[in-house]
Amino acid sequence: MKTILIITDNLPDQINGVVTTFTNLERLATGAGYRVVYLDPRQFPHVDAPGYTEVKLSWPRQLGAKILEISPDHVHIATEGPLGLFARFWLDRQRWRYNTSYHTKFADILHTIYRVPRWLSWAYLRWFHRHSGVVLTTTPTMVQELQDHGFQGEIRSWTRGVNRDHLRASRRWRRDRRRPRLLYVGRLSPEKNVDDVCRLSDRYRVTVVGDGPERQRLEHKYPGVRFTGFQHGSDLADHYARADVFVFPSRSDTFGIVMIEAMSQGTPVAAYDVAGPRDVVEPETGVLGSDLAQCVEQCLTLDRSRVRQHSMRWTWENCWNIFKENLIEARA
């Protein structure tokens, strides 16, 4: 049995695209006869990042010894935080080979939260991924963006999917066209731009599913918006299915799995015309533009059955196949 080691700065119970991706990959990899092992903040002393509790800062004590104990056939560094950084140092020193992935617009997020200059973050990212056998990123647009920022070597597009067995609505929902229902699902943090959804509550019913450091501020500022916290399984599917339009206001996501989850329930997506939505949303499944309110109005005219049908191209099986085809031997 071949062993795949995933090194990540995310805890497995966090709710974000990185954790969702690797949770589904592990399920399919195990079914294909692989053993998947993680090194993550659980195995090391760690603290919350100042001002951003979802990010964990670990002290990777004895990291090399743990890697040797696992003795992986393949190594994938999933994130560019402290664990990813120290793993890169150790693997390069041992002349082991590894792949990396680029999931998040790191430079934009650091600039939004900590005012770190974007050029400095991009310099770090170029250096971090320089020795990777293959850099996997989410979409063709992101491949081009990394190349435009000076990334060298192999960069490949890596799709995402929907677990339709897990995300199944409990019933059909009736629609009230007099005041359509809008939905946002995701982390409530500054870079997600959630205000742009909440501002629409003067014209529509707005539900926000998720949590994060911005929740208290948003609840106080937008009393007409319903905030539910994180939801899972059929409860989450019901929110997607009940909504008339899913609104994705982020300009910093590289993909946005929540968009294809909404589409799987027949709900069209209104989003800005930026990387991420540009590769995910089709004319049959949503509307992109600079004015979210206009995008919402156009989405209301779309056929939900066609939205659902077009969403079927997004599968975790395709995601796993791309990941598997690009695995490299850690020790040649």
N, C-alpha and C positions, 0 to 999 in steps of 0.2 A: 504493500500500500504506500503510495507516494504521499509525502507530507508537504502541505503548503503553509508557510508561516506568514501571517498578516501582522504587520506592525502598525499600530494606529494610536493616535492621541485621544481617541474617543472612547468613552465607556460604552459597554454593549447595551445599556438600558437607555441611552440617550435617544432622542427622537430627531433624527436629521438624515440627510440623504446618504451620507457615508455609511452610517450604521445600517440603514435600510438596504443599501446595495450589498454590503458584505453578509448581512443576515440571509438574504436570498441566494447569494452565491454559495454560501456554506451549505445550504440545503441541497442545491443542485450538485455541488462538488462531492458531497457525501454520497449522494445517490449514484454518482459516477465512479465511486471507489476511491476517492481521495480522503485524506485526513486533513482537516483544517484546524490550525492552532493559532491563537492570538497572543501577542504581547501588547498589552494596553495598560492604562493607568492603574488597574486593579492590582497588578503585580509589583507596584512601586509606590514609594511615598509621593503624594501629589496634592496640589492645592488648586483652588479656582483661580483663573486669570482675573486680575483686578478689573472690575467693571464689566466682566463678561463671564459669568459663572458657568456657562455651558462649556467653556474651553478649560481643559485641565492641563496644568503645568506639572510634569513629573520629573523626579530625580531618578534617572535610570541606573540605579546601583546594580552592579553585577549583570548588566545587560548581555555582555558577551558570553558569560557563563551560561545564561539562560538559553541563548541561541544555540550554543554547543550542545546543551542538554536535549533540546528539541531535535537537533540534527535534521533540519528541513532539507527537502529536495529542491524546493522553490521558495524564494523570499519575495514578498511584495510589501513595499513601504507605502502606506495609504495616505499619510499626512505629513506635513512639513514642520510639525511642532517638535518639542524636545525629544520625544521618543524616536521620531523619524530621524531627527538630526544625529543623535548619538548612535543609532543603528547604522546610518550612512557612514559615519566615521569608522565604526568597528568593521563593517563589511568591506569597506575600501581597504582598510589596513590588512585584513585577512585575504584580500583579493578574491572575495566571493562576489558573485554576480547577483543582481536583483533588478526587479522592475519597480517603477513608482507610478502613482496616479495623481492627477491634478483635478480636484473636485470643486474647489472654492476659489472665488476671485479674492485671493488672499490680500493683494495690494489694495483693492477697494475697501475691504473690510477694515484693515489696519488703519487706512487713512480716515475712514468714517469715525471709528471709535477712538483711536489714539493719536490721530493726526500724523502718522508716520508717512513721510514722503513716498509717493508711489514708486519713484525711480529706485529708491533703496530696497523696497520689497521685491521689485522685479529683479534686481541684481542678486538678491539672496535666492530667489526661486530659480533663476538660470543656473546658479552655482549648485543648488541642492539637487536638481534633476540632471546635472551634466553627465554623470556616470551611469545613469539608468540604462538598462538594456533596451527597454521600451517604456515610453511615457504614455499612459492611457489617460485620455480625457474624454469629456462627455459627448461632444458633437463636432462635426466638421468645422463649424465656426470657431470653436475653441481651439481646434488644431491650428487653424490659421492665425488666431490671436497669439498663441504661444510662439509660433514661428515668427510673427511680426515683432515680438518682443525679444528675439534673439535666441530662442531655444534651439539647440542642436540635436542631431541624432533622430532616432525613430519616435514619432509621435503619432498615435493612432486613435481614431474615434471609437468610443466604447458606449454602446447604447444602455438604456435602462428599461425597466419593465413594471408590470403590475401583477401582484399575486391575486388573481381573481377569485380563487377559492377562499381566501382570507377576507377580501374586501367585497362583501356581498350585502346589498341592502335588504332590510327585513320585509319591505313591502313597496308597492307603487305609491308615489306621493301625488296628491292633487296639486294643481297649480293655480295661483291667484294672479292673473295678469294685471289686475288693478295696481298692485304694488309688488313688483317682482322681488325675489329673494336673492341677494348676493352672498357669496361665501368666500372667506379667506381661510386657508389652513397653513400653519407654519409657525416658526419661531417668532416671538414678538421682541425684536431687537432692532437697533437703529438702522442697520443696513438693509432691512427687509422692506422699509418704506411703507409700513402698514397704514400710516396716516392717509395715504392716497385712496385706500379702500374705505376707511372710516368716514371720510368726508362725503362719501356718496350716500350716507345714511339720511340725508335730508330729502332724497328722492326715492330711495329703495330701502327695503328691510335688509340689514346687514348682520351677518353672523361671523364671528371670528373664533376659529378653533385653534388653540395653541396657547403657549405660555412663554414667558421670558421677561427680561428686565424692563421692557417697555409697557408691560400690561397695566400696572397701576396708573401710569400717566394717561394711557389711552382710555382706560375705563372712566377716569375723571373728566377727560376732555370730550368724550363722545358718549354721553349717557344713553343715547338712543340705540347704541350698538349692543348686540348680545354677545358676551364673552363666555365661552364654555370651558376653557382649559383644553388640555389634550384629550383626544378621543381615539378609540381603537376599534378594529374589527367592524362588526355590523353597525355599531353606533356611528363610527366615522363614515362608513358607506352611506348611511341614511342621510347624513349632512350633505354629502356630495350629491346624492340622488334628489334630495328635496330642493336644492338650490336651482335657480333658473340660470344663473351665470356664476362661474368661478372667476374671481379676480386675482390676478397675479401681479402685484405692483413692484416686485423686486427688479432692480437693474444690475444686481451683483451676483445672481445665481448663474452657475454654468449650465444647469439643466432645469431642475424644478420637477421632481418626481410627482409632487402633488398635482401638477397639471394633467399628467396622463392618468393619475388616479381619478380625477374629476371626469375626464373624458370617458373612462371605462364605465361610468354611471350615466353617460349620455349628456353630461353637463358641459356646455361650451366654455371656452376660456377667453377672457379679455385680458390683454397684457400689453406692455410696452414693446415696441419693435426694437429689441436688443438681443444680444447673444443669450442663448438659453431658449426663450420663447421662439426666436426666429427659426430654430431648428426643430422645434417640437410642434408648434401650432400650424395647422394647415387651414386653407380656406373653408374646408368642411367642418373643422373642429373648433374654430375660434376666430378672433379678430385682433390684429395688432395695430398699434398706432400711438400717437403722442397724447391723445385725450382719452382717458379711461372711460369716461361717461359715454362718449360716442361709441367706443368699442363695445360697451355693455349693450347699448341700444341695438347695434347691429347683431350682436350675439343672440338677442332675443328672437331674431327671425330665423335662426338656424334649426335644422331638423335634428332632434336629439337622437333619433335612430341612426342617422348617418354619422353623428359624432361618435356614438358607441362603436359602430362598425369600423370606422377608421382608426379607432384606438387599439384595435386588435393587433396592429403591427408591433406594438411595444410589449416585449416579453422578456422575462428574466432568463429564459432559455437562450435567447440570442446574446444577452449580456454575458452569461456563463461561457458560451462558445467562444466569444471574442477573448475573454480572459484566459481560457484554457489554451487557445491557439497561440497565445503570446507568452506563455510561461517559458522561462529559461532555467537551465540547470544552475543551481547555486554554486556548485563546485565542478568545474569542467574537468 
